[in-house]
Amino acid sequence: MTNFGKISCTARYLPEKVVTNDDLAKILATSDEWIRSRTGIEKRHVVTDENTSDMCIKVAQQLIRKSGINAEQLDFILVATMSPDYTTPSVACQVQGVIGAKQAIAFDISAACSGFVYGLSVAEKFIRTGSQYGLVIGGETFSKLLDWQDRSTAVLFGDGAAGILVEAQDTPSILREKLAADGIRNQSLTAGFQANKSPFFDEKSESSYYLKMIGRDIFDFALRDVVSNIQEVVGEEKESIDYFLLHQANERIIEKISKKLKVPREKFLTNMSNYGNTSAASIPILLDEAVENGKIQLGSNQKIVFTGYGGGLTWGSMLLTL
């Protein structure tokens, strides 16, 4: 018998320190009005003594506690991140070790702000081939990737982590999905380039660790490719969708996507005003908040769309029932 994956539990973790737009105005040539009017962001959480693995471990521990399962029942742990602690070990392996998930395979997914949607797609395939339980976590420590003198990027991002428990059931939950990538446009958003300092490497290059983004390219990409992607996944079911949970990059992007799709703005949940852009963590943070405040109820068969988009370029949408 073929099983299918369902989301049975959600959790999130945000660092304690909150940095407001006014705080940033003290170190950058910017203002609360400038940031808020262009992005919808008012504040964000920033780590002071934690890294990506620390936040993801806290999310995993919450999921284990809230669901009541034993960590040794987990078959897989997937962490979507573009800001891991190390190149290796993966954040997922660090999580696996700390929570004692001895039976779980573990690896990271690098798909930038699409990472959570990519991760959930992979998780569904594991469930269909025999796995019973697994974690999908999105976690980012963007504060270490930012040039804090560059107001075009420093004001946009925040740190945080969130995730889900995926477990097997005998009826489909993910009704349709469409993932995509375009490496030709890979320079629209880059971060973490490490120059090769080998004495045998001929080409001279310099490390460029900080995040760089061509904002106009990402904006146009979202309004063209991402809108088309959502339309393809939703099809004729647009009216029946309860909520759209899109990557939380920019309030103006959400508003324009809503208009292009001719879907009421209130169906697009947002929380970027409180967290900024948390990349792979943004959709699961939004989901956990919506579950907590009762807008989304797991097991209710509400129809939801997840859409991620970001560096790579990568993007993708899922239509699912919760």
N, C-alpha and C positions, 0 to 999 in steps of 0.2 A: 504494500500500500504506500502511495506517495504522500508524504507529509508536506505541509507548507508553513512558512514562518509567520508568527504574529507577534506584535509588540505587547508584552504583558506587564512591563514595569518601566518607569522612567526615573531619572535622577539628574541633579545638576550640582555643580560646585563653582562658586565664584570667590576669588581672593577678597580679603577684608578691605584692603585699601581702595578707596574710591577717588578718582581724579576727575574733577569737574572741568568744564570749559574755562571757567575763571582761573582755575589752577594752571591750565596750559597757557593762558594769556600772560602769566607771569614769566614764562620762559620762552614764549614764541610770539612773533608778530601776528597775533590773531585776537579774536574776541569771542565771547559767548554768542553774540548775534551772528557773527560771520560763520561760525561752525554750525550753529543750529539752523540757520536759514538755508544752508547748502546741503546739509546731511540729515538733519533731524536728530542728531546726537547731542545729548546734554552732559553725559558723564560716562565713565567706563571704569572697570575694575582692573587693577594692576598688581602683579605679585611683588612682594618685598623679599621673601626668603623661600620661595617655592619654585619648582620647575614644572614642566608639562606632566611628567610622570606622577608627581605628588598630587596634582589635581585629578588626574585620571584614576589614580588609586582610590581617592576619596569617593569618586563617583561609583567605581566598581563595588566598593564596600557598602555603599548605600543600596545599590541594586540587589546585592546578596541579602542584606538585612531586610529590605522592604518586601522582597519576593518570598523569602523563607526557604530558598533552595540552598544546598550546600555547594561551596565553591568547587568541590571535586566533581560535581555533576556537569560543570561547564565543558562543552566540547570545543569551543573556540572563543578567542578574544581578539577583536579587531579594533585598532585605534586609528582614526583618521587624524592626521596632523601634518603640518608643514613646519613645525617648530619643535622637533623631538629634543630630548636631552643630549643624545648621542647619535652618530650615524649608526652605530650598533653598540649595545643591545637596543632593540626596538622598545618603544614605550610599552607596547602590548606585552612584551616579555617581562618587562619590569613589573607591570601590573600583575601578570600571571604569578610571578614569584612571590610577591608580597601577600596576595590574597589566598595563596595555596591552591590554585586551580591546576592541580597536577596532571589532569587528563586533557587539558585544553591546548590546542595549537594556538599560536599567538604571532601576529605580525601587524605591521603598520601599513596604512594606505596613504600614499602621497598624491592627493588630487585637489589640494588647496581647498577652496570654499565649497567644492563639490564632494569633498571626502566623505561626509556622512551618508549622502545618498548613494555614492559608490559602495560604501561599506555595507549598507543595508541590502543592496542588491547582491553582494557577495554572500552575506549571511543567509539570505533566502536560498541560495544555491547549496550551501552546506546543509541546511535543514532538509532540502529535497533529496539529498543523497545520504540521509541517515542520522544527522546530528539532531539532538533534542533541545539543547540549550546553548546560548551563546550571548556574548556581550558585544555591542557596537558602541564605541565611545568616540566622540569628537573632542579634542583638547588642544588648546593653543596658548603659548606664551609669546604673544606678539610683541610684548614690550622689549624683548631682547633682539628682535629683528628690525626695530625702527631706528631711524636717524632722528633723534629727538630735537634736531634743529631744522627739520624739514616739515613745515606746517602742512604741506600737501598730503602727507601720509601720517604724521604723528597724531593728528587729531582724529583719525578715522577708526583706529583699532583698539581692542581691549583683550584682556586675558580671561580665560575661563574654560570649563569643561562640562560636558553633559553626555548622557548615554541612555541606552535602552537594553533591556533583556529581551531577547528574541527566543521564542520557544515554539515547538512543533504543535501543529493542529491539523485536522484532516480536511479543512476547507481553506481555499485561498484567501489571503488577506491583501496581498499585492495584486491588484487587478491588471495593471498595465505599467510598463516602464519604458523609458527611452533615455539612454546615456549616450554622450557624445564627447568628442575631443577634436581639437585642431591645433596641432603642433606648429603649423606655419606661423601662427600668431603668438608664439611662445614668449616673445619679448614684451608683451603688453603688461605682464606682471612677473617680476623676478625677485628672488631673495636667496641669500645664503651661498652665493658663488664663492668657491674656494680655488684660488690659483694653484697650479701645479708647480711646486718648488723643487721638483726632482732635478738633479744635475744632468739627467739624460733627456729632459724635456726642452725642445728647441724654442718653442714659441714663448715670448715674454707676455705675461698676463699679470693682472693685479686682482687681488681678492675684492669682491664687492658684496659684502655680507648683508648690508642693509636692504630692506625691501624697497623696490622701485616700481612705480606703477604709472602707466599712461592712462590717466583718468578718463579722458574722452573716449579712448578705444574701449575700455571696459563698459562705459555708459552705453555706447552704441551697440556693443555686443549683447548687452542685456536686453535692449529694446528690440533687437532684431532676432538673433539666434535663440535667446531664451524664451521670448514670447512664442516663437514658432514651435519650440520644443514643448511648451505647456499645451499649446493648442493641439498638437499631435497626440499627446497623452490623454487629454481630457475628452477630445472628440465631441460627440453630441451630448455628453453628460454634464456640461458646464453648469446648468441650472441646479443639478442635484448635489453639487459639491458643497459641503458645509463650511470648510475653511481651507485656505491656501497658506501653507507655511513655507515661505521663500527665504533663501539666504538673506540675512539682515545686513546688507551693505550700505544702503542709502535710502532714506525715506522718499526722495524724489523718484528714484527708480521704481519703488513699489507703486507709487501713485500712477506713474506713467504706464506700467505694466497692467494695472487695474483698468485703466482707460482703454488701452489697446485691446484687452480681452473682453471689454464690455461686461465686467464683473463688478458688483458693488464693492466699494473700498473696504467696507466693514468685514468682508469675508477674508481679507488679508490681515492676518495677525502680525503685529510688530512689537518689538521691545528694544530696538536699537537705541532709543533715547537713553536707556539706562545702562547699556553695555557696549555700545559701539559695534564695530564689525569684529566678531570673534571667529571668523572663518569657519573651519569644520565644526566648531562647537555651536554655531549660531542656531541652526535648526533644532538640535536636541534641547538646547536651553529654552527656546521658544516653546517647544512641545511640552517640556516638563512644567513650565509655568502655566500653560493652558490646561494641563491636567490638574494642577494644583488649584487653580481658580475655578475649575468646573466647566470651562468652555468646551473642553474635550474630555470625553469619558471613555476610557479604555473598555472594550467589550460592548460598546453601544451601537456598533456598526455605522458610526458616522463616516462619511466619505471625506477624505483628506487628500490634498496634493502636497507633496514635498518637492521643492525645486532648489537645487544648488547650482552655483556657477562661479567660476573664478579662474585662477592661473592655470596655465597649461597650453592653451585654454581648455578647460573642461566644463561640462554642464550636463544636467540631467534632471528628469522629473519622474515621479511615481504617483500613481493613483492607487490609493489603498483604503481599506476599511479598518477602523480601529475598534 
